[in-house]
Structures are given as structure tokens and as C-alpha cells.
Amino acid sequence: MIRGMPSGGRRNGPGLVRAVASTALLVVAGCGYVVPREPAVAPAVAPTEAPVAVATDGRGERPTRPPGPTPSPSTAGPPPVATGRLPEIPSVALQAAIVRFLGSTSTPGISATIRWPDGRTWTGTAGYSNVGLRTPVTADTAFAVASMSKTFTAALILELVDQGLLGLDDPAARYLPSHLLPAGSVDPRITIRMLLDHTSGLFDVFLNPKIDPALQSKPAARWTAARALSYGGKAYFAPGVGWHYSNTNYLLLGLIAERVTGRDLGSELEHRFLGPLGLDRTWVQASGQPRATVAHGYDVGGPRAARTVRDLADGTGVAPFTSVITALGAAGAVASTSVDLATWAADLYGGKVVSPAMLAAMTDDQQRTRDYIPGVLYGLGVQVFQVGPWTTLGHSGRLLGFRGQMRFVPATGVSIAVLTNQSRADVAPLVSALLRIVLPPAGGPQAGRR
């Protein structure tokens, strides 16, 4: 079973957190998706064969809980402003770290971007976006970002709350199109907030073992939300008394946003965020037209000495393939570049996307969920946790053929996005390594080296 976030836990008594087990093969919990198909496989790309290009301008997914309350960007104050001569970007060291990761994990392709608060960016790429054609990854290569999509959905919902079109503590069922949902599938006690922070108790439809063969049988088929939701199951717990990561929550939030705004998710994100922020290589694959070449997703298998890669492309241009992306909807259908994603992290958590009140609500909600969650803090669509000495905001994403992370360090204003077209190797160690190169020990001056 592949998991990006912990499967979750519920408070079953004082001091007891019990993990919820599942035998499902399809887990899009940040997001993980396993397809037991057996098409022809090709030898994995040898590290020495992978082209390298540089463009200059852990368990991260089971993080250690930082001690005490974590300040949100809205209360922590602005990041420090650099004065005098800016340190050089340590491009050589950064690129070397990417190449080492590529070689040690047999990752087909990778793209990483770091963005500083003064506007400087560094992007490093290595490997292939299409192994069969030996097409190198470039700064313009897009990847399926899996559950990092939830950050876009959460921002949209919070903006609708800010506009008075929704209330965080409104019953979610009030806004859901009942004709799309199985009768009685959404408890009237479930609120918008509970969907955002995964305290609804709703069963994750992607943990239903029956959904796997249905999705894999016709990978190029388009799914509706109603079809995905038909794989629902018994609630994990009563609303508001536990925490369990569930993609069902965000699938429903997408339906709510579309009903309230009268537009599809892709159009609404473009109108509110993507266009104004200049994220012109980011789109919702389920409904939008491609804005960049998307890397093929690969299932990397076998022992290290004889790795194989299996191309998951279905020929439609949707990555990894159409059925799972359209089934996921607002829970995981976005594609983006590392450049756009690092910009999004900086803008979202740096206060340029939602109002200060909504940003505070997003991050402060981790105080509501902290007692339920083993090893991770989760707010309204945001993970709050440590990377080395640094408290970060962001999200991870995992989907068969793709794995990545986006992080923002409020104390420094630095953001980072790392995207790969494989799901076997955790990118958390690479994120940590890159941040160690560009950030000093906590509290020290920012440094750079060549």
C-alpha cells in the first residue's frame, strides 16, 4: 500500500490513537495509487544516461510534531529582509544534490525550484519526462501534483467563506448537489471546516478495494464524481471527534465550490488564482486544456541492481491516466511545474492569496486537530511540520507515477517545490538537503556557497 499522508487515526479513548488499517490497493492519501497491471516494462534509466539541465533565472510525509503551538505566518511577522549584497545562489551544490537523488533512487525525472523572498529563483532539473523518447525534463515540464491540489481547493473554499458565500461551520450537506450523492452519505453534522481538516469521519472512497479494478480496467475513461462517490463506506467515526485523511472530503469540497460559484473548478481557480498570480503552467487536468507538456508517470520496481520502469500513460495527455484524475477531482487533479508550485507556496502562505483572517484560520486550525493526529499537524488544507530546524507550511503529494512536496518557511520567506515522475522514493530527504544548502542554522544569516 502506498501512502503519502498517514492513513490517520481516531481518538478511541484518552491517550489512545489507533491507526485505521485497510487492504485497499488504491490509496490517494497524498496521493497514492497502485495499479496491479502487468504491461511490458523497460529497463530503468541508468543514472549516467540521464541528461541534466539547470535553469537559474520524510519522513517529510510522516513528520515529527514540533513542540508547542506553531505560529501562523499571519502572527509570526514578515520574513527578514536582506540588506547589502545578496549571497550567491549555490547552484552547483543544489544541482549536485538533485543528481545524487536521481541516481540513488532510479527516479526517471525531477524538477526542483527554490524561491527567495527577494524574488530570486533557482530551478534544477535532471532525467527524463518521457523515458521511451529520452525527452529531458526542463523547467517548463509539468507533473501531476496529486494531493498538493488540495491547497488550491482549500484556498478557493476559504475565499468563498471570506466573501460570505459559505461559512466554515455551515453544514456541508446544505451546499451539496444531492442528486450526485448516495442517499444519506453525508451526515448533516459534517461542516465545511470538517471537510477541510479531515475531521468529518467520511470514508475515503479510494480505500475501497473495489475501485481499483474499475479504474484500471479502462484507464482512458472519464469518471464522474457520482461514480467515485458510489464507492463510499462506513464512516470512520462521528463528525468532529477524530481525524482521518480522506480524499472524499476534498472531492466534496470541489462539488460545493462548483455549486456555489456556478463554474467548474478549473475555471474558478484560473479566474481567482492562476491568472492573477501568473501561474500559466498550472491547470486542473480533469477539466482544463494542457498548458505545458506533462511528464509521463512511471511505476519504478524491482531491486536496485535491476530496476524497471513501467510507463503509465494512457495516450490522452492526462497524467498518470484519465480515470484516476477525473475520479479524484478537487482532491488531486492539478498539474503544475515546480516553478509555478514554488511561487504558489510563497504567495499562498506569504499572505498574497487569501485574506489575513483566512490565512490565520487555515494555519491555526492545526490546534484543533493536533490531539487526533499521530506525527503530523494538519490545518485547513495545510500540513504544519518541521524540516530540520525549520517550521514549514505546505503539502505533500503522491500518486502512482508521481511524488512531490511543496514547502514554505515562514521565518525566512523561502519556498521550495520538488516534483518527480515516480512514486517509490520519498522526496523528503531531498527537500531537507536542498533547504540545508540554502538556509543557515535557525536564527543565523542566510548563506550561499559555490
RODO-2510 file (C-alpha; in nm, 4 decimals, decimal comma):
residues 450
     n   res          X          Y          Z
     1     m     0,0000     0,0000     0,0000
     2     i     0,1322     0,3429    -0,0875
     3     r     0,0547     0,6307     0,1416
     4     g     0,1532     0,9922     0,1235
     5     m    -0,0109     1,1106     0,4440
     6     p    -0,0576     0,8848     0,7432
     7     s    -0,3745     0,6833     0,6992
     8     g    -0,4936     0,8658     1,0042
     9     g    -0,6115     0,7771     1,3455
    10     r    -0,9039     0,8301     1,5715
    11     r    -0,9196     0,9085     1,9377
    12     n    -1,0688     0,5920     2,0789
    13     g    -1,0148     0,6845     2,4399
    14     p    -0,7850     0,9063     2,6462
    15     g    -0,4314     0,8976     2,5106
    16     l    -0,5073     0,6265     2,2572
    17     v    -0,4651     0,6818     1,8863
    18     r    -0,5460     0,3842     1,6702
    19     a    -0,4337     0,3658     1,3105
    20     v    -0,7023     0,2665     1,0646
    21     a    -0,5885    -0,0234     0,8509
    22     s    -0,7051    -0,1011     0,5006
    23     t    -0,6412    -0,3674     0,2423
    24     a    -0,7219    -0,1371    -0,0478
    25     l    -0,4645    -0,1053    -0,3242
    26     l    -0,5741     0,2403    -0,4275
    27     v    -0,4782     0,4998    -0,1729
    28     v    -0,4711     0,8606    -0,2758
    29     a    -0,3799     0,9916     0,0653
    30     g    -0,1425     1,2488    -0,0516
    31     c    -0,1975     1,0686    -0,3055
    32     g    -0,1008     0,7028    -0,3510
    33     y    -0,2370     0,4863    -0,6271
    34     v    -0,1247     0,1347    -0,7100
    35     v    -0,2396    -0,0394    -1,0260
    36     p    -0,1721    -0,4123    -1,0384
    37     r    -0,1398    -0,4217    -1,4160
    38     e     0,1389    -0,6031    -1,5952
    39     p     0,2226    -0,4323    -1,9248
    40     a     0,5656    -0,4615    -2,0787
    41     v     0,8377    -0,2985    -1,8751
    42     a     1,1546    -0,1256    -1,9838
    43     p     1,4905    -0,1132    -1,8090
    44     a     1,5222     0,1757    -1,5670
    45     v     1,7316     0,4675    -1,6837
    46     a     2,0874     0,4322    -1,5648
    47     p     2,1967     0,7396    -1,3683
    48     t     2,4833     0,8047    -1,6117
    49     e     2,2409     0,8148    -1,9052
    50     a     2,0130     1,0813    -1,7619
    51     p     2,0525     1,4239    -1,9182
    52     v     2,0973     1,7091    -1,6745
    53     a     1,9824     2,0645    -1,7317
    54     v     1,9941     2,3593    -1,4957
    55     a     1,7824     2,6721    -1,5284
    56     t     1,8671     2,9607    -1,2980
    57     d     1,6539     3,2838    -1,3549
    58     g     1,0209     1,2056     0,5116
    59     r     0,9756     1,1206     0,6641
    60     g     0,8513     1,4501     0,5308
    61     e     0,5104     1,2931     0,4920
    62     r     0,5190     1,1458     0,8440
    63     p     0,6796     1,4496     1,0087
    64     t     0,7741     1,4891     1,3715
    65     r     0,5360     1,7132     1,5605
    66     p     0,7049     2,0376     1,6644
    67     p     0,6814     2,1086     2,0363
    68     g     0,4122     2,3518     2,1415
    69     p     0,1868     2,5713     1,9264
    70     t     0,3159     2,6615     1,5832
    71     p     0,2720     3,0282     1,4867
    72     s     0,0970     3,1002     1,1592
    73     p     0,2513     3,3395     0,9053
    74     s    -0,0177     3,5901     0,9970
    75     t     0,1082     3,6019     1,3574
    76     a     0,4767     3,5253     1,3120
    77     g     0,5535     3,8504     1,1306
    78     p     0,7125     3,9055     0,7884
    79     p     1,0310     3,7238     0,6889
    80     p     1,3563     3,9106     0,7319
    81     v     1,4526     4,1470     0,4521
    82     a     1,8009     4,1018     0,3115
    83     t     2,0275     4,4025     0,3248
    84     g     2,3523     4,4720     0,1430
    85     r     2,4956     4,2365    -0,1152
    86     l     2,2825     3,9266    -0,1657
    87     p     2,4570     3,5927    -0,1267
    88     e     2,5155     3,3976    -0,4441
    89     i     2,2778     3,1123    -0,5197
    90     p     2,4685     2,7868    -0,4583
    91     s     2,3670     2,6413    -0,7931
    92     v     2,6397     2,3785    -0,8174
    93     a     2,5648     2,2312    -0,4747
    94     l     2,1911     2,2331    -0,5371
    95     q     2,2208     2,0609    -0,8751
    96     a     2,4582     1,8020    -0,7326
    97     a     2,2008     1,7116    -0,4667
    98     i     1,9356     1,6586    -0,7343
    99     v     2,1607     1,4381    -0,9450
   100     r     2,2563     1,2292    -0,6406
   101     f     1,8898     1,1731    -0,5610
   102     l     1,8159     1,0800    -0,9209
   103     g     2,0926     0,8219    -0,9292
   104     s     2,0345     0,6686    -0,5872
   105     t     1,6595     0,6221    -0,6367
   106     s     1,6388     0,5423    -1,0114
   107     t     1,3969     0,8324    -1,0468
   108     p     1,3158     0,8862    -1,4163
   109     g     1,2882     1,2663    -1,3943
   110     i     1,2897     1,5506    -1,1441
   111     s     1,2327     1,9239    -1,1256
   112     a     1,3010     2,1397    -0,8199
   113     t     1,2589     2,5124    -0,7624
   114     i     1,3623     2,7311    -0,4708
   115     r     1,2261     3,0829    -0,4401
   116     w     1,3637     3,3564    -0,2142
   117     p     1,1551     3,6446    -0,0728
   118     d     1,3543     3,8934    -0,2816
   119     g     1,2166     3,7285    -0,5956
   120     r     1,5238     3,5280    -0,6951
   121     t     1,4599     3,1694    -0,8026
   122     w     1,6665     2,8659    -0,8838
   123     t     1,5351     2,5688    -1,0790
   124     g     1,7223     2,2462    -1,1307
   125     t     1,6134     1,9569    -1,3495
   126     a     1,7506     1,6140    -1,4311
   127     g     1,6408     1,2962    -1,6042
   128     y     1,3565     1,2306    -1,8452
   129     s     0,9959     1,3359    -1,8735
   130     n     0,9482     1,0584    -2,1304
   131     v     1,1861     0,7676    -2,0843
   132     g     1,0966     0,5975    -2,4127
   133     l     1,1699     0,9087    -2,6186
   134     r     1,4570     1,0229    -2,3950
   135     t     1,2885     1,3618    -2,3567
   136     p     1,4693     1,5597    -2,0869
   137     v     1,2867     1,7321    -1,8033
   138     t     1,3032     2,1110    -1,8338
   139     a     1,1864     2,3949    -1,6129
   140     d     0,8689     2,4027    -1,8245
   141     t     0,7839     2,0346    -1,7685
   142     a     0,4633     1,9847    -1,5699
   143     f     0,3928     1,6995    -1,3301
   144     a     0,0776     1,5665    -1,1692
   145     v     0,0938     1,7201    -0,8213
   146     a    -0,1541     1,4773    -0,6588
   147     s    -0,2669     1,5938    -0,3132
   148     m    -0,0854     1,9258    -0,3398
   149     s    -0,4016     2,0041    -0,5395
   150     k    -0,5794     2,0286    -0,2039
   151     t    -0,4005     2,3559    -0,1314
   152     f    -0,5755     2,5159    -0,4307
   153     t    -0,9136     2,3756    -0,3293
   154     a    -0,8704     2,4907     0,0304
   155     a    -0,7751     2,8432    -0,0801
   156     l    -1,0825     2,8602    -0,3022
   157     i    -1,3148     2,7486    -0,0234
   158     l    -1,1628     2,9983     0,2207
   159     e    -1,2072     3,2804    -0,0274
   160     l    -1,5736     3,1832    -0,0686
   161     v    -1,6049     3,1919     0,3109
   162     d    -1,4439     3,5357     0,3178
   163     q    -1,6982     3,6552     0,0628
   164     g    -1,9874     3,5300     0,2736
   165     l    -2,0905     3,2641     0,0240
   166     l    -2,0057     2,9851     0,2695
   167     g    -1,9492     2,9511     0,6428
   168     l    -1,6756     2,7328     0,7871
   169     d    -1,9210     2,5877     1,0346
   170     d    -2,2104     2,5567     0,7906
   171     p    -2,3411     2,2034     0,7281
   172     a    -2,1694     2,0779     0,4142
   173     a    -2,4845     1,8964     0,3037
   174     r    -2,6567     2,2336     0,2584
   175     y    -2,4389     2,3046    -0,0465
   176     l    -2,4009     1,9584    -0,1940
   177     p    -2,5916     1,8548    -0,5060
   178     s    -2,7991     1,5734    -0,3568
   179     h    -2,8578     1,4081    -0,6941
   180     l    -2,4859     1,3241    -0,7160
   181     l    -2,4621     1,1595    -0,3755
   182     p    -2,5797     0,8248    -0,2444
   183     a    -2,8743     0,8740    -0,0106
   184     g    -2,7659     0,9677     0,3407
   185     s    -2,3970     0,9594     0,2512
   186     v    -2,3154     1,2954     0,4136
   187     d    -2,4010     1,3320     0,7797
   188     p    -2,5829     1,6641     0,8349
   189     r    -2,3479     1,7306     1,1297
   190     i    -2,0458     1,7492     0,8967
   191     t    -1,9325     2,1071     0,8405
   192     i    -1,7201     2,2751     0,5745
   193     r    -1,4403     2,3002     0,8310
   194     m    -1,4521     1,9247     0,8956
   195     l    -1,4082     1,8543     0,5260
   196     l    -1,1118     2,0909     0,5090
   197     d    -0,9245     1,9475     0,8077
   198     h    -1,0255     1,5812     0,7663
   199     t    -1,2274     1,5551     1,0873
   200     s    -1,5507     1,4635     0,9060
   201     g    -1,5047     1,0901     0,9577
   202     l    -1,6097     1,0262     0,5976
   203     f    -1,4795     0,7059     0,4443
   204     d    -1,2155     0,7587     0,1764
   205     v    -1,3677     0,6180    -0,1409
   206     f    -1,0165     0,5491    -0,2721
   207     l    -0,9650     0,2998     0,0101
   208     n    -1,2460     0,0829    -0,1242
   209     p    -1,0666    -0,2173    -0,2803
   210     k    -1,3367    -0,2420    -0,5477
   211     i    -1,2411     0,0907    -0,7015
   212     d    -0,9003    -0,0360    -0,8183
   213     p    -1,0142    -0,2846    -1,0817
   214     a    -1,2790    -0,0391    -1,2016
   215     l    -1,0238     0,2377    -1,2564
   216     q    -0,7578     0,0179    -1,4097
   217     s    -0,9877    -0,1652    -1,6486
   218     k    -1,0301     0,1472    -1,8646
   219     p    -0,7564     0,3978    -1,7746
   220     a    -0,8564     0,6389    -2,0526
   221     a    -1,2198     0,6555    -1,9368
   222     r    -1,3552     0,9706    -1,7741
   223     w    -1,5181     0,9287    -1,4348
   224     t    -1,7858     1,1427    -1,2746
   225     a    -1,7902     1,2480    -0,9109
   226     a    -2,1072     1,0457    -0,8641
   227     r    -1,9331     0,7306    -0,9814
   228     a    -1,6353     0,7850    -0,7497
   229     l    -1,8609     0,8619    -0,4539
   230     s    -2,0572     0,5422    -0,5130
   231     y    -1,7586     0,3591    -0,3591
   232     g    -1,8275     0,5118    -0,0185
   233     g    -1,8302     0,3087     0,3014
   234     k    -1,8988     0,3260     0,6721
   235     a    -1,7771     0,6409     0,8480
   236     y    -1,4584     0,6119     1,0499
   237     f    -1,6087     0,7993     1,3447
   238     a    -1,8750     1,0566     1,4309
   239     p    -1,8133     1,4023     1,2818
   240     g    -1,5641     1,6156     1,4698
   241     v    -1,4277     1,3596     1,7176
   242     g    -1,1293     1,2195     1,5260
   243     w    -0,9039     1,2657     1,2253
   244     h    -0,8606     1,0505     0,9176
   245     y    -0,7140     1,1684     0,5893
   246     s    -0,9878     1,1185     0,3320
   247     n    -0,9908     1,2275    -0,0309
   248     t    -1,3694     1,2135    -0,0179
   249     n    -1,3589     1,5381     0,1813
   250     y    -1,1917     1,7304    -0,0996
   251     l    -1,3903     1,5655    -0,3740
   252     l    -1,6989     1,7032    -0,1955
   253     l    -1,5403     2,0451    -0,1451
   254     g    -1,4892     2,0696    -0,5196
   255     l    -1,8576     1,9973    -0,5771
   256     i    -1,9511     2,2596    -0,3189
   257     a    -1,7310     2,5232    -0,4832
   258     e    -1,8760     2,4488    -0,8248
   259     r    -2,2321     2,4700    -0,6986
   260     v    -2,1762     2,7976    -0,5134
   261     t    -1,9841     2,9691    -0,7940
   262     g    -2,1684     2,8170    -1,0886
   263     r    -1,8387     2,7394    -1,2639
   264     d    -1,6206     2,4327    -1,2911
   265     l    -1,3214     2,4053    -1,0596
   266     g    -1,0617     2,4729    -1,3283
   267     s    -1,2324     2,7928    -1,4449
   268     e    -1,2740     2,9185    -1,0905
   269     l    -0,9104     2,8563    -0,9988
   270     e    -0,7969     3,0264    -1,3189
   271     h    -1,0156     3,3309    -1,2532
   272     r    -0,9205     3,3750    -0,8878
   273     f    -0,5642     3,2488    -0,8589
   274     l    -0,3835     3,1116    -1,1613
   275     g    -0,4355     3,4079    -1,3933
   276     p    -0,3744     3,6871    -1,1395
   277     l    -0,0644     3,5163    -0,9975
   278     g     0,0810     3,4345    -1,3397
   279     l     0,0743     3,0592    -1,2843
   280     d     0,0436     2,9941    -1,6554
   281     r     0,1690     2,6343    -1,6441
   282     t    -0,0806     2,5158    -1,3833
   283     w    -0,4238     2,3711    -1,4572
   284     v    -0,6860     2,1210    -1,3480
   285     q    -0,6329     1,8173    -1,5679
   286     a    -0,9849     1,6874    -1,5161
   287     s    -1,1416     1,9852    -1,6937
   288     g    -0,8783     2,2160    -1,8412
   289     q    -0,6646     2,2214    -2,1521
   290     p    -0,2945     2,1363    -2,1012
   291     r    -0,0730     2,4391    -2,0514
   292     a     0,2579     2,2558    -2,0652
   293     t     0,3971     1,9186    -2,1598
   294     v     0,3209     1,6781    -1,8766
   295     a     0,5793     1,4214    -1,7779
   296     h     0,4794     1,0576    -1,8109
   297     g     0,4327     0,8865    -1,4775
   298     y     0,6343     0,5708    -1,4107
   299     d     0,5947     0,2781    -1,1770
   300     v     0,9522     0,2006    -1,0704
   301     g     1,0014    -0,1543    -0,9481
   302     g     1,2482    -0,4312    -0,8860
   303     p     1,5695    -0,4451    -0,6841
   304     r     1,8197    -0,1631    -0,7155
   305     a     2,0529    -0,3610    -0,9394
   306     a     1,7756    -0,4394    -1,1880
   307     r     1,5195    -0,1594    -1,1640
   308     t     1,2379    -0,1442    -1,4177
   309     v     1,0087     0,1408    -1,5112
   310     r     0,6543     0,0990    -1,6344
   311     d     0,5037     0,3856    -1,8332
   312     l     0,1506     0,4613    -1,7072
   313     a     0,0449     0,6968    -1,9869
   314     d    -0,2934     0,6219    -2,1444
   315     g    -0,2336     0,8258    -2,4620
   316     t    -0,4666     1,1118    -2,3670
   317     g    -0,2082     1,3517    -2,2266
   318     v    -0,3579     1,3283    -1,8777
   319     a    -0,1058     1,2066    -1,6207
   320     p    -0,0772     0,9473    -1,4893
   321     f    -0,4012     0,8449    -1,6658
   322     t    -0,7516     0,9790    -1,7123
   323     s    -0,9692     0,7552    -1,4970
   324     v    -0,7903     0,8275    -1,1680
   325     i    -0,7512     1,2014    -1,2338
   326     t    -1,1173     1,2525    -1,3202
   327     a    -1,2227     1,0393    -1,0237
   328     l    -1,0072     1,2476    -0,7891
   329     g    -1,1401     1,5855    -0,8968
   330     a    -1,0607     1,8596    -0,6439
   331     a    -0,8680     1,6124    -0,4284
   332     g    -0,5827     1,5653    -0,6736
   333     a    -0,6338     1,6670    -1,0377
   334     v    -0,3934     1,9628    -1,0714
   335     a    -0,0796     1,9555    -1,2875
   336     s     0,1948     2,2151    -1,2462
   337     t     0,5644     2,2897    -1,2798
   338     s     0,7997     2,3208    -0,9853
   339     v     0,8433     2,6887    -1,0767
   340     d     0,4708     2,7582    -1,0506
   341     l     0,4317     2,5464    -0,7389
   342     a     0,7118     2,7237    -0,5508
   343     t     0,5518     3,0549    -0,6473
   344     w     0,2115     2,9302    -0,5281
   345     a     0,3558     2,8241    -0,1917
   346     a     0,5221     3,1627    -0,1426
   347     d     0,2097     3,3547    -0,2423
   348     l    -0,0388     3,1402    -0,0500
   349     y     0,1463     3,1145     0,2796
   350     g     0,3086     3,4555     0,2412
   351     g    -0,0327     3,6246     0,2514
   352     k    -0,0934     3,7183    -0,1134
   353     v    -0,3815     3,4809    -0,1897
   354     v    -0,6391     3,4747     0,0893
   355     s    -0,7132     3,7415     0,3498
   356     p    -0,5116     3,7561     0,6733
   357     a    -0,8130     3,6246     0,8636
   358     m    -0,8494     3,3243     0,6336
   359     l    -0,4758     3,2526     0,6352
   360     a    -0,4850     3,2544     1,0142
   361     a    -0,7858     3,0209     1,0100
   362     m    -0,6018     2,7879     0,7710
   363     t    -0,2928     2,7524     0,9876
   364     d    -0,4439     2,7924     1,3353
   365     d    -0,6813     2,5014     1,2752
   366     q    -0,3879     2,2671     1,3444
   367     q    -0,4549     2,3370     1,7138
   368     r    -0,7965     2,1766     1,6674
   369     t    -0,6619     1,8581     1,5117
   370     r    -0,3291     1,8122     1,6922
   371     d    -0,4680     1,5734     1,9566
   372     y    -0,6043     1,3365     1,6919
   373     i    -0,3108     1,3020     1,4564
   374     p    -0,0065     1,0799     1,5111
   375     g     0,3057     1,2615     1,3981
   376     v     0,1634     1,5390     1,1821
   377     l    -0,0210     1,8667     1,2265
   378     y    -0,2946     1,9471     0,9745
   379     g    -0,4948     2,2660     0,9383
   380     l    -0,7407     2,3695     0,6680
   381     g    -0,5688     2,2033     0,3718
   382     v    -0,2168     2,2584     0,5045
   383     q     0,0450     2,0442     0,6780
   384     v     0,2411     2,2195     0,9526
   385     f     0,5657     2,0473     1,0490
   386     q     0,9396     2,0590     1,0905
   387     v     1,2037     2,0236     0,8201
   388     g     1,5251     2,0196     1,0190
   389     p     1,5146     2,3241     1,2479
   390     w     1,2519     2,4982     1,0383
   391     t     0,8752     2,5034     1,0870
   392     t     0,7198     2,4799     0,7415
   393     l     0,3797     2,5062     0,5783
   394     g     0,2830     2,3073     0,2718
   395     h     0,1596     1,9744     0,1432
   396     s     0,2908     1,6515     0,0013
   397     g     0,1532     1,4632    -0,2959
   398     r     0,1739     1,1016    -0,4030
   399     l     0,0037     0,9278    -0,6899
   400     l     0,1201     0,6235    -0,8792
   401     g     0,3900     0,7604    -1,1089
   402     f     0,4304     1,0934    -0,9270
   403     r     0,5598     1,2147    -0,5939
   404     g     0,6477     1,5599    -0,4659
   405     q     0,6349     1,8207    -0,1945
   406     m     0,5876     2,1955    -0,1639
   407     r     0,7095     2,3814     0,1451
   408     f     0,7239     2,7390     0,2726
   409     v     0,9456     2,8531     0,5596
   410     p     0,7636     3,1455     0,7278
   411     a     1,0720     3,2547     0,9238
   412     t     1,2739     3,3140     0,6057
   413     g     1,0188     3,3555     0,3270
   414     v     1,1872     3,0785     0,1260
   415     s     0,9664     2,8332    -0,0631
   416     i     1,0572     2,5076    -0,2343
   417     a     0,8844     2,2609    -0,4659
   418     v     1,0230     1,9234    -0,5693
   419     l     0,8389     1,7128    -0,8292
   420     t     0,9229     1,3667    -0,9648
   421     n     0,7576     1,1266    -1,2070
   422     q     0,7813     0,8236    -0,9773
   423     s     0,6097     0,7298    -0,6524
   424     r     0,8508     0,4819    -0,4953
   425     a     1,1150     0,7144    -0,3466
   426     d     1,0262     0,9694    -0,0802
   427     v     1,1441     1,3178    -0,1805
   428     a     1,1522     1,4432     0,1801
   429     p     1,5274     1,3769     0,2200
   430     l     1,5972     1,5790    -0,0937
   431     v     1,3777     1,8679     0,0245
   432     s     1,5663     1,8682     0,3534
   433     a     1,9044     1,8519     0,1774
   434     l     1,8217     2,1433    -0,0541
   435     l     1,6989     2,3583     0,2342
   436     r     2,0144     2,2835     0,4315
   437     i     2,2165     2,4178     0,1394
   438     v     2,0293     2,7479     0,1112
   439     l     1,9274     2,8106     0,4719
   440     p     2,1608     2,8681     0,7650
   441     p     2,1125     2,7165     1,1089
   442     a     1,7942     2,8583     1,2618
   443     g     1,8495     3,2201     1,3572
   444     g     2,1713     3,2677     1,1591
   445     p     2,2298     3,4797     0,8479
   446     q     2,1312     3,3330     0,5159
   447     a     2,4313     3,1909     0,3332
   448     g     2,5202     3,0666    -0,0085
   449     r     2,8176     2,8830    -0,1428
   450     r     2,9506     2,7570    -0,4705
***
